[in-house]
């Protein structure tokens, strides 16, 4: 009787069966994401038609019908314009970018001193990459070098005047060099200053709260163009006679203050999202105000507002193009200057090629910051997973 009952007990597991074809594979993904409803199907078809029309034209203009070699504007002229190319030809003029690439990167920085800019960029990358990879140790030392030592190293290398290095005025700087310098200083200064302003706005001390609110709302209430004008032309009026500020330094101050006001509101949103129990739990442990904020509240708040912080960084990176109004030439400014002021490359395709090149550089940096922030969000989203 006992042996008969044991015959119904399974002695080994049944092999796992594959998922139904309707629930796995490329077909299932397409049905779920692109053809889930009649409206989604129609939108997908419209998008495919637009891509089928636009992508070949873009590829032809950028690569297949483009001119890659040439010494001057005649390489990019059609027969209708006095050149040797077929009539009606239209394609990118990449020799223009090749011939002016040094100016796009360094501006008017002396040719024989550009190794200093390259060395500064190499140090920047060497310190930034390990700081962005969580598994690499010595993060405190890495952060101290990147945020503390690197600015001084970069200043002495780029400006010179010490250790036998030739002095290079900032008025000679330009191109991507100016864009990266302003962005780096803006990011490094705006985040900690924005945190302090956010804490000040939530402070129970009336004077600190009032000053923080006045600063944030005043800066956020005016465009960056106005801030740059004030930093460039009105800041010298408030310093003692005979004291002068470098034009680049004025732009750095204006951009950093402007970005810090927006950063303060982003951080304040994160602080308001923290449950009151976190504050009470920190108080029950006997932590002081700065210990509570630094160890308990602020790490959680910053994790919640990573998208807003990176969005502010991306906006600030693109807003560096506005320094052109105070006669500073960033990447876009140098491209525009070469397009409008250089008759050697005056062709109908030159302007399009130059602006597309500048747009591609900006897109690479902005897309990189965006993807890294998404990766960090997923990595730090441990407290909300089920």
C-alpha positions as CSV (number, residue, x, y, z in Angstrom):
1,X,0.0,0.0,0.0
2,X,2.9,2.4,0.9
3,X,4.8,1.5,-2.3
4,X,1.7,2.1,-4.3
5,X,1.2,5.7,-2.8
6,X,4.9,6.6,-3.5
7,X,4.3,6.0,-7.2
8,X,2.5,9.4,-7.4
9,X,5.5,11.4,-6.0
10,X,7.7,13.1,-8.7
11,X,11.3,12.3,-8.4
12,X,12.7,14.9,-10.8
13,X,11.7,18.3,-12.1
14,X,9.9,18.8,-15.4
15,X,12.2,20.6,-17.9
16,X,11.4,24.3,-18.3
17,X,9.5,25.0,-21.5
18,X,10.3,28.0,-23.7
19,X,8.1,31.1,-23.6
20,X,5.3,31.3,-26.2
21,X,6.4,32.9,-29.4
22,X,3.8,35.6,-28.9
23,X,5.5,36.6,-25.6
24,X,9.2,36.6,-26.5
25,X,11.6,37.6,-29.3
26,X,11.7,40.6,-31.6
27,X,8.1,40.1,-32.8
28,X,6.8,40.4,-29.2
29,X,8.8,43.5,-28.6
30,X,7.5,45.1,-31.8
31,X,3.9,44.3,-30.9
32,X,4.3,45.6,-27.4
33,X,6.2,48.8,-28.1
34,X,5.3,49.8,-31.7
35,X,2.1,48.1,-32.7
36,X,0.2,47.6,-29.4
37,X,-2.8,49.7,-30.6
38,X,-4.1,51.0,-33.9
39,X,-2.9,54.5,-33.0
40,X,0.6,53.3,-32.1
41,X,0.7,51.3,-35.4
42,X,-0.3,54.4,-37.4
43,X,2.3,56.6,-35.6
44,X,5.0,53.9,-36.2
45,X,4.3,53.8,-39.9
46,X,4.3,57.6,-40.2
47,X,7.7,57.7,-38.3
48,X,9.1,55.0,-40.6
49,X,8.0,56.9,-43.7
50,X,9.7,60.1,-42.4
51,X,12.9,58.2,-41.6
52,X,12.9,56.6,-45.0
53,X,12.6,60.0,-46.6
54,X,15.0,61.9,-44.3
55,X,17.8,59.5,-43.4
56,X,19.1,58.8,-47.0
57,X,19.1,62.6,-47.8
58,X,21.1,63.3,-44.6
59,X,23.6,60.5,-45.3
60,X,24.1,61.7,-48.8
61,X,24.7,65.3,-47.8
62,X,26.9,64.4,-44.8
63,X,29.0,61.6,-46.3
64,X,28.3,60.2,-49.8
65,X,28.0,63.5,-51.7
66,X,30.3,65.5,-49.4
67,X,33.7,67.0,-50.3
68,X,36.5,65.7,-48.1
69,X,39.7,67.2,-49.6
70,X,40.4,70.8,-50.7
71,X,42.6,73.8,-50.0
72,X,40.0,76.6,-50.3
73,X,36.5,77.5,-51.3
74,X,36.9,76.3,-54.9
75,X,36.8,72.7,-53.7
76,X,33.2,73.2,-52.6
77,X,31.8,75.2,-55.5
78,X,29.5,73.9,-58.2
79,X,29.9,74.8,-61.9
80,X,27.1,77.3,-61.5
81,X,29.3,79.1,-58.9
82,X,32.6,78.9,-60.9
83,X,33.9,75.6,-59.6
84,X,34.4,72.2,-61.0
85,X,31.5,70.2,-59.4
86,X,28.4,69.3,-61.3
87,X,25.6,71.9,-61.4
88,X,23.0,71.4,-58.7
89,X,25.5,69.5,-56.4
90,X,24.8,69.8,-52.7
91,X,27.0,68.2,-50.1
92,X,29.0,69.0,-46.9
93,X,32.2,70.9,-47.2
94,X,34.4,69.1,-44.7
95,X,37.7,70.6,-45.9
96,X,36.5,73.8,-44.2
97,X,36.3,72.0,-40.8
98,X,39.7,70.3,-41.4
99,X,41.4,73.5,-42.2
100,X,39.9,75.4,-39.2
101,X,39.9,72.5,-36.7
102,X,42.7,74.0,-34.6
103,X,40.7,77.3,-34.2
104,X,37.5,75.4,-33.4
105,X,39.4,73.6,-30.6
106,X,41.7,76.3,-29.2
107,X,40.7,79.6,-30.7
108,X,43.7,81.9,-31.1
109,X,45.8,80.1,-28.5
110,X,49.4,80.2,-29.8
111,X,50.3,77.2,-31.9
112,X,53.5,76.4,-30.2
113,X,51.8,76.4,-26.8
114,X,48.8,74.3,-27.6
115,X,50.5,71.3,-26.0
116,X,49.5,72.9,-22.7
117,X,45.8,72.7,-23.5
118,X,46.2,69.1,-24.7
119,X,48.0,68.2,-21.5
120,X,45.3,69.9,-19.4
121,X,42.7,67.9,-21.2
122,X,44.6,64.7,-20.7
123,X,44.8,65.3,-16.9
124,X,41.1,66.2,-16.9
125,X,40.2,62.9,-18.5
126,X,42.6,60.9,-16.3
127,X,41.0,62.3,-13.2
128,X,37.4,62.2,-14.4
129,X,37.2,58.7,-15.7
130,X,38.1,56.9,-12.5
131,X,35.8,59.3,-10.6
132,X,32.9,58.2,-12.7
133,X,33.5,54.4,-12.3
134,X,32.2,53.3,-8.9
135,X,34.4,50.2,-8.5
136,X,37.7,52.1,-8.7
137,X,39.0,52.7,-5.1
138,X,40.5,55.9,-3.6
139,X,37.4,58.0,-4.5
140,X,38.2,60.6,-1.8
141,X,41.7,61.2,-3.1
142,X,40.4,61.2,-6.7
143,X,37.7,63.8,-5.8
144,X,40.2,65.9,-3.9
145,X,42.5,66.0,-6.9
146,X,39.7,66.6,-9.4
147,X,37.9,69.4,-7.5
148,X,40.8,70.8,-5.5
149,X,44.1,70.4,-7.2
150,X,43.1,70.3,-10.9
151,X,41.7,73.8,-11.1
152,X,45.1,75.2,-9.9
153,X,47.0,72.9,-12.3
154,X,44.8,73.9,-15.2
155,X,45.2,77.6,-14.3
156,X,49.0,77.5,-14.3
157,X,49.1,75.4,-17.5
158,X,46.6,77.4,-19.5
159,X,47.5,80.9,-18.3
160,X,51.2,80.4,-17.7
161,X,53.5,83.1,-16.5
162,X,55.2,80.7,-14.0
163,X,57.7,77.8,-14.2
164,X,59.0,79.2,-17.5
165,X,55.6,78.9,-19.2
166,X,54.7,81.7,-21.6
167,X,51.9,83.9,-20.4
168,X,48.8,83.5,-22.6
169,X,46.0,86.1,-22.3
170,X,42.5,84.7,-21.9
171,X,41.5,87.0,-24.8
172,X,43.4,84.5,-27.1
173,X,41.4,81.6,-25.8
174,X,38.4,80.3,-27.8
175,X,36.6,77.4,-29.3
176,X,36.0,74.2,-27.3
177,X,38.6,75.3,-24.8
178,X,36.4,78.2,-23.6
179,X,33.3,76.0,-23.7
180,X,34.8,73.4,-21.4
181,X,36.4,75.9,-19.0
182,X,33.2,77.7,-18.4
183,X,31.2,74.5,-18.1
184,X,33.7,72.9,-15.7
185,X,33.8,76.0,-13.4
186,X,30.0,76.4,-13.6
187,X,29.4,72.7,-12.6
188,X,32.0,72.6,-9.9
189,X,30.8,75.9,-8.3
190,X,27.0,75.7,-8.9
191,X,26.4,72.4,-7.2
192,X,27.8,73.2,-3.7
193,X,26.6,76.8,-3.9
194,X,23.1,75.6,-5.0
195,X,23.1,73.2,-2.0
196,X,23.9,76.0,0.4
197,X,21.2,78.2,-1.2
198,X,18.6,75.4,-0.9
199,X,19.5,74.9,2.7
200,X,19.4,78.6,3.3
201,X,15.9,78.9,1.7
202,X,14.6,76.2,4.1
203,X,16.4,77.7,7.1
204,X,14.5,78.9,10.2
205,X,16.8,81.9,10.5
206,X,14.9,84.8,8.9
207,X,17.9,86.7,7.6
208,X,19.5,83.7,6.0
209,X,16.2,82.6,4.4
210,X,15.5,86.2,3.1
211,X,18.9,86.5,1.5
212,X,18.7,83.1,-0.1
213,X,15.2,83.8,-1.5
214,X,16.1,87.3,-2.8
215,X,19.2,85.9,-4.5
216,X,17.5,82.9,-6.1
217,X,14.4,84.8,-7.3
218,X,16.4,87.7,-8.6
219,X,18.8,85.6,-10.6
220,X,16.0,83.3,-11.9
221,X,14.0,86.3,-12.9
222,X,16.4,87.6,-15.5
223,X,17.9,85.9,-18.5
224,X,21.5,84.7,-18.6
225,X,22.3,87.4,-21.2
226,X,21.5,90.1,-18.6
227,X,23.6,88.3,-16.0
228,X,26.6,88.2,-18.4
229,X,26.2,91.8,-19.2
230,X,26.2,92.8,-15.6
231,X,29.1,90.5,-14.8
232,X,31.1,92.0,-17.7
233,X,30.2,95.7,-17.6
234,X,28.7,96.4,-14.1
235,X,30.9,94.3,-11.9
236,X,33.9,96.6,-12.4
237,X,31.9,99.5,-11.1
238,X,31.7,97.9,-7.6
239,X,35.4,97.3,-7.2
240,X,38.0,99.8,-6.0
241,X,39.5,102.1,-8.7
242,X,42.4,100.5,-10.5
243,X,41.3,96.9,-9.8
244,X,40.3,95.0,-13.0
245,X,38.8,91.6,-13.6
246,X,39.7,89.4,-16.5
247,X,36.8,89.1,-19.0
248,X,36.8,85.3,-18.8
249,X,36.7,85.5,-15.0
250,X,33.6,87.8,-15.2
251,X,31.9,85.3,-17.4
252,X,32.8,82.5,-15.1
253,X,31.3,84.4,-12.1
254,X,28.1,85.2,-14.1
255,X,27.5,81.6,-15.3
256,X,28.3,80.1,-11.9
257,X,25.9,82.4,-10.0
258,X,23.2,81.9,-12.6
259,X,23.4,78.1,-12.6
260,X,23.6,78.0,-8.8
261,X,20.2,79.7,-8.5
262,X,18.5,77.1,-10.7
263,X,20.5,74.3,-8.9
264,X,19.2,75.6,-5.6
265,X,15.6,75.0,-6.6
266,X,16.4,71.5,-8.0
267,X,18.0,70.5,-4.6
268,X,15.2,72.1,-2.7
269,X,12.7,69.9,-4.5
270,X,14.8,66.9,-3.4
271,X,14.8,68.1,0.2
272,X,11.0,68.5,0.2
273,X,10.6,64.9,-1.1
274,X,12.4,63.4,2.0
275,X,9.8,62.1,4.5
276,X,9.7,63.9,7.8
277,X,10.5,60.6,9.6
278,X,14.1,60.9,8.2
279,X,14.6,64.2,9.9
280,X,13.1,63.0,13.2
281,X,15.2,59.8,13.0
282,X,18.4,61.8,12.6
283,X,17.3,64.1,15.5
284,X,16.7,61.1,17.7
285,X,20.3,60.0,17.1
286,X,21.5,63.2,18.5
287,X,23.1,64.4,15.2
288,X,23.8,68.1,14.7
289,X,22.3,70.1,11.8
290,X,25.3,69.6,9.5
291,X,25.7,66.0,10.4
292,X,22.0,65.3,9.8
293,X,22.2,67.0,6.4
294,X,25.5,65.6,5.3
295,X,25.0,62.0,6.5
296,X,21.2,61.4,6.3
297,X,19.2,63.9,4.3
298,X,21.3,65.3,1.6
299,X,22.5,61.9,0.1
300,X,18.9,60.9,-0.3
301,X,17.8,64.2,-1.7
302,X,20.6,64.3,-4.3
303,X,19.8,60.8,-5.4
304,X,16.2,61.7,-6.0
305,X,17.0,64.8,-8.1
306,X,19.8,63.4,-10.3
307,X,17.7,64.1,-13.5
308,X,17.2,67.7,-12.5
309,X,20.8,68.2,-11.6
310,X,22.1,66.8,-14.9
311,X,19.4,68.7,-16.8
312,X,20.8,71.9,-15.3
313,X,24.4,70.9,-16.2
314,X,23.3,70.2,-19.8
315,X,21.5,73.5,-20.0
316,X,24.5,75.3,-18.7
317,X,26.8,73.6,-21.1
318,X,24.7,74.8,-24.0
319,X,24.2,78.3,-22.6
320,X,28.0,78.9,-22.8
321,X,27.3,80.0,-26.4
322,X,25.8,83.2,-25.0
323,X,29.3,84.5,-24.0
324,X,29.6,85.6,-27.6
325,X,27.6,88.7,-26.6
326,X,30.5,89.9,-24.4
327,X,33.0,89.3,-27.2
328,X,34.2,85.9,-26.0
329,X,34.3,83.1,-28.7
330,X,33.3,79.7,-27.6
331,X,33.0,76.8,-30.0
332,X,29.9,78.1,-31.7
333,X,31.3,81.6,-31.7
334,X,34.5,80.6,-33.4
335,X,32.6,78.6,-36.0
336,X,30.4,81.6,-36.7
337,X,33.4,83.9,-36.9
338,X,35.1,81.7,-39.4
339,X,32.0,81.4,-41.5
340,X,31.2,85.1,-41.7
341,X,34.6,86.6,-41.6
342,X,36.7,84.2,-43.8
343,X,36.3,84.8,-47.6
344,X,38.6,81.9,-48.3
345,X,35.8,79.4,-47.5
346,X,32.7,81.5,-48.5
347,X,30.4,78.9,-50.1
348,X,26.7,78.1,-49.6
349,X,27.7,74.8,-48.0
350,X,30.3,76.1,-45.6
351,X,27.9,77.6,-43.1
352,X,25.8,74.4,-42.9
353,X,28.8,72.2,-42.5
354,X,30.3,74.4,-39.7
355,X,27.1,74.6,-37.7
356,X,26.4,70.9,-38.1
357,X,30.0,70.2,-36.8
358,X,29.4,72.4,-33.8
359,X,26.0,70.8,-33.1
360,X,27.6,67.3,-33.3
361,X,30.2,68.3,-30.6
362,X,27.5,69.7,-28.3
363,X,25.3,66.6,-28.9
364,X,28.2,64.3,-28.0
365,X,28.8,66.0,-24.6
366,X,25.2,66.4,-23.7
367,X,24.2,62.9,-24.8
368,X,27.1,61.5,-22.7
369,X,26.0,63.4,-19.6
370,X,22.4,62.2,-20.1
371,X,23.3,58.5,-20.5
372,X,25.7,58.6,-17.5
373,X,22.9,60.1,-15.4
374,X,20.5,57.4,-16.5
375,X,23.0,54.8,-15.6
376,X,23.6,56.4,-12.1
377,X,19.8,56.6,-11.5
378,X,19.4,52.8,-12.2
379,X,22.4,52.0,-10.0
380,X,21.2,54.1,-7.1
381,X,17.6,53.1,-7.3
382,X,18.0,50.4,-4.7
383,X,15.6,51.9,-2.2
384,X,12.6,51.9,-4.5
385,X,12.9,48.4,-6.1
386,X,10.3,45.7,-5.3
